[in-house]
Amino acid sequence: MDYIHIGKIVATFGVKGELILLHALNRKTALKDVEAVFVEEKNGTRLPYFLETSKAKTGTEIYLKLEGVDTKEAAVALVQKKIWLQDADFRKLAGTKSPISLLGYQLIHSGENLGAIEEVIEQPHQVLLRITYKGNEALIPLHDETLEKVDRVKGEVHVVLPEGLLEIYE
């Protein structure tokens, strides 16, 4: 089962275990039709927490009430933990204009498939796409000058990369 990292718990809210999730879904959402979120533990495992309630706060924040988290103390233990969704839930929720929606797409440069987009790292002036290229981790910049087109039907991102960029990852 594939999971997508969507954000992290940034704060508690109230005294009954409510939480605030900061997410990268790029749209105001209340996680409608999502049964559970997955909380990353220190050892990298993901534990499912069923949603009691969720309510959109802003375009990047959601109020969450998780089953079994009924006190402020229990909620504090989850602050700063990464939150993951199952891929199917993520695909229903991610805004199509959101860079995170490109996860899993194939990255294409000059007709060559460079690999699947494994992570999207949003920075102030550009987005970095992490792929595995020829067995090595590669960070590919995505901005106005490198993005050629996004084909959502085929699940492809076409880029024009600066000369020599790929060679440093070989």
C-alpha positions as CSV (number, residue, x, y, z in Angstrom):
1,M,0.0,0.0,0.0
2,D,1.4,3.4,-1.0
3,Y,1.3,6.4,1.4
4,I,1.8,10.0,0.6
5,H,3.2,12.5,3.2
6,I,0.9,15.5,3.3
7,G,2.0,17.5,6.3
8,K,2.5,17.4,10.0
9,I,0.6,18.2,13.3
10,V,1.6,21.7,14.3
11,A,-0.4,22.4,17.4
12,T,-3.2,21.3,19.8
13,F,-6.5,23.1,19.9
14,G,-8.8,23.1,23.0
15,V,-8.7,20.6,25.8
16,K,-10.3,17.5,24.3
17,G,-7.5,16.3,22.1
18,E,-8.1,18.3,19.0
19,L,-5.2,18.9,16.7
20,I,-4.2,21.3,13.9
21,L,-2.7,19.7,10.8
22,L,-0.6,21.8,8.4
23,H,-0.9,20.2,5.0
24,A,0.3,20.6,1.4
25,L,-2.9,19.7,-0.4
26,N,-3.1,23.2,-1.7
27,R,-6.8,23.6,-1.1
28,K,-9.3,24.1,1.7
29,T,-10.4,20.6,2.7
30,A,-11.9,18.8,5.6
31,L,-10.6,15.3,4.6
32,K,-14.1,14.3,3.5
33,D,-14.5,10.5,3.0
34,V,-11.1,9.8,4.6
35,E,-11.4,7.2,7.4
36,A,-7.9,7.4,8.8
37,V,-4.7,9.3,8.7
38,F,-1.3,7.7,9.4
39,V,1.0,9.1,12.0
40,E,4.7,8.5,11.5
41,E,6.5,7.2,14.6
42,K,10.2,7.6,15.5
43,N,11.1,4.3,13.9
44,G,9.5,5.3,10.6
45,T,6.4,3.1,11.0
46,R,3.0,4.6,10.3
47,L,0.2,4.1,12.8
48,P,-3.4,4.5,11.6
49,Y,-5.6,6.9,13.6
50,F,-9.3,7.0,12.7
51,L,-10.9,10.4,12.2
52,E,-13.7,11.3,14.6
53,T,-14.1,14.8,13.0
54,S,-12.2,17.1,10.7
55,K,-12.9,20.7,9.7
56,A,-11.1,22.9,7.3
57,K,-9.4,25.9,9.0
58,T,-7.6,27.5,6.0
59,G,-6.2,26.4,2.7
60,T,-3.2,24.8,4.5
61,E,-4.7,23.9,7.9
62,I,-7.3,21.4,9.2
63,Y,-8.7,20.9,12.6
64,L,-8.6,17.1,13.5
65,K,-10.1,15.0,16.2
66,L,-8.6,11.5,16.2
67,E,-10.2,8.5,17.8
68,G,-8.4,7.7,21.1
69,V,-6.9,11.1,21.5
70,D,-9.2,12.6,24.1
71,T,-7.0,14.9,26.2
72,K,-4.7,17.8,25.6
73,E,-1.8,15.7,26.9
74,A,-2.5,12.9,24.4
75,A,-2.6,15.5,21.6
76,V,0.6,17.1,22.6
77,A,2.4,13.8,22.1
78,L,1.4,14.0,18.4
79,V,2.6,17.6,17.7
80,Q,5.4,17.7,15.1
81,K,4.6,14.2,13.8
82,K,4.4,13.7,10.1
83,I,1.0,12.8,8.7
84,W,0.4,10.4,5.7
85,L,-2.6,9.4,3.7
86,Q,-3.2,6.3,1.6
87,D,-2.5,7.1,-2.0
88,A,-6.2,6.6,-3.0
89,D,-7.3,9.2,-0.4
90,F,-4.6,11.6,-1.4
91,R,-5.6,11.5,-5.1
92,K,-9.2,12.4,-4.1
93,L,-8.1,15.4,-2.1
94,A,-5.0,17.0,-3.7
95,G,-5.7,20.1,-5.7
96,T,-4.7,19.6,-9.4
97,K,-2.7,22.9,-9.2
98,S,-0.8,21.7,-6.2
99,P,2.8,20.6,-6.8
100,I,2.2,17.6,-4.4
101,S,-0.3,16.2,-6.9
102,L,2.7,15.4,-9.2
103,L,3.8,12.6,-6.9
104,G,4.1,9.3,-8.8
105,Y,4.1,11.0,-12.2
106,Q,6.9,10.1,-14.6
107,L,9.5,12.9,-15.2
108,I,10.4,13.3,-18.9
109,H,13.3,15.2,-20.4
110,S,13.9,15.4,-24.1
111,G,11.8,12.3,-24.6
112,E,13.7,10.3,-22.0
113,N,11.8,8.9,-18.9
114,L,14.1,9.9,-16.0
115,G,11.9,8.1,-13.4
116,A,9.0,8.5,-11.1
117,I,8.6,11.6,-8.9
118,E,9.1,10.2,-5.4
119,E,9.0,13.5,-3.4
120,V,8.0,17.1,-4.0
121,I,9.9,19.7,-2.0
122,E,8.3,23.1,-2.1
123,Q,10.7,26.1,-1.7
124,P,10.0,29.8,-1.9
125,H,11.2,30.3,-5.6
126,Q,11.0,26.8,-7.0
127,V,9.9,23.2,-6.5
128,L,12.3,20.4,-6.3
129,L,11.3,16.9,-7.6
130,R,13.2,14.0,-6.0
131,I,13.7,11.0,-8.4
132,T,16.0,8.0,-8.5
133,Y,18.1,8.5,-11.6
134,K,20.5,5.8,-12.7
135,G,20.5,4.4,-9.1
136,N,21.2,7.8,-7.5
137,E,18.9,10.3,-5.7
138,A,18.5,13.3,-7.9
139,L,16.8,16.7,-7.2
140,I,15.3,18.3,-10.2
141,P,14.3,22.0,-10.1
142,L,10.8,22.8,-11.4
143,H,10.0,26.4,-12.2
144,D,9.0,28.5,-15.2
145,E,12.2,28.0,-17.1
146,T,12.3,24.2,-16.7
147,L,8.7,23.1,-16.9
148,E,7.6,22.4,-20.4
149,K,4.1,20.8,-19.7
150,V,2.2,18.5,-17.4
151,D,0.2,15.7,-19.0
152,R,-2.3,14.7,-16.3
153,V,-3.9,12.0,-18.5
154,K,-0.6,10.2,-19.0
155,G,0.8,11.1,-15.6
156,E,3.9,12.8,-17.0
157,V,5.8,16.0,-16.3
158,H,7.9,17.2,-19.2
159,V,10.9,19.4,-18.4
160,V,13.8,21.1,-20.2
161,L,16.8,20.8,-17.9
162,P,20.0,22.9,-18.0
163,E,22.9,21.3,-19.8
164,G,25.0,19.1,-17.5
165,L,22.4,18.9,-14.6
166,L,21.8,15.1,-15.1
167,E,25.5,14.3,-15.5
168,I,26.2,15.2,-11.8
169,Y,23.8,12.4,-10.8
170,E,25.4,9.7,-12.9
